[in-house]
Amino acid sequence: MIEIGSMAPSFTLPDQDGTPVSLDDLAGRWVVLYFYPADDTPGCTIEACEFTDSIKDFVGMGAVVYGCSPDSPESHRQFIAKYALEVGLLADQDHSVMEAYGAWGEKTLYGRKMIGVTRSTVIIGPDGVVAHRWKRANAKGHAAHVHKRLTALQG
């Protein structure tokens, strides 16, 4: 389980185009990494669209934003095309990165316990250290909360 102040677990995952994205390649930049259950579902669409609506603000702060789910790159491409998303989406089909970040495990959905993705987010500083973490996030309004926290972290 990761904690604020610890080094973010290293990863390399394919994006929507199948291009490998590595945390090491993002060194020196702020990274917003949000985990979500599935492409083109109501809550996940709201969250992705809200991050897209504010992407220029994040980029202006020197940040890159990636969503991560167990969906395939092809599914991600379709999701991006359908909603004109401007965030990169990472495919963690074996959920190993989600496990490393504490975003995969037991959760309760509609009163039933199940194993799956926990909607959560981390902000990783340019030094690779976890600067902030939401263990659980609501889809609606989350991008604004992340932007506010990143603003505070940057002073």
NORVEN-V748955 format. One record per residue. N is the residue number from 1. SS is DSSP state (helix for helix, strand for strand, loop for the rest). Layout:
BEGIN
N/SS  N/SS
END
This chain:
BEGIN
1/loop  2/loop  3/loop  4/loop  5/loop  6/loop  7/strand  8/loop  9/loop  10/loop  11/loop  12/strand  13/strand  14/strand  15/strand  16/loop  17/loop  18/loop  19/loop  20/strand  21/strand  22/strand  23/loop  24/helix  25/helix  26/helix  27/loop  28/loop  29/loop  30/strand  31/strand  32/strand  33/strand  34/strand  35/strand  36/loop  37/loop  38/loop  39/loop  40/loop  41/loop  42/helix  43/helix  44/helix  45/helix  46/helix  47/helix  48/helix  49/helix  50/helix  51/helix  52/helix  53/helix  54/loop  55/helix  56/helix  57/helix  58/helix  59/helix  60/helix  61/loop  62/loop  63/strand  64/strand  65/strand  66/strand  67/strand  68/strand  69/strand  70/loop  71/loop  72/loop  73/helix  74/helix  75/helix  76/helix  77/helix  78/helix  79/helix  80/helix  81/helix  82/helix  83/helix  84/loop  85/loop  86/loop  87/loop  88/strand  89/strand  90/strand  91/strand  92/loop  93/loop  94/loop  95/loop  96/helix  97/helix  98/helix  99/helix  100/helix  101/loop  102/loop  103/loop  104/strand  105/strand  106/strand  107/strand  108/strand  109/strand  110/loop  111/loop  112/strand  113/strand  114/strand  115/strand  116/strand  117/strand  118/loop  119/loop  120/strand  121/strand  122/strand  123/strand  124/strand  125/loop  126/loop  127/loop  128/loop  129/strand  130/strand  131/strand  132/strand  133/strand  134/strand  135/loop  136/loop  137/loop  138/loop  139/loop  140/loop  141/loop  142/helix  143/helix  144/helix  145/helix  146/helix  147/helix  148/helix  149/helix  150/helix  151/helix  152/helix  153/helix  154/loop  155/loop
END
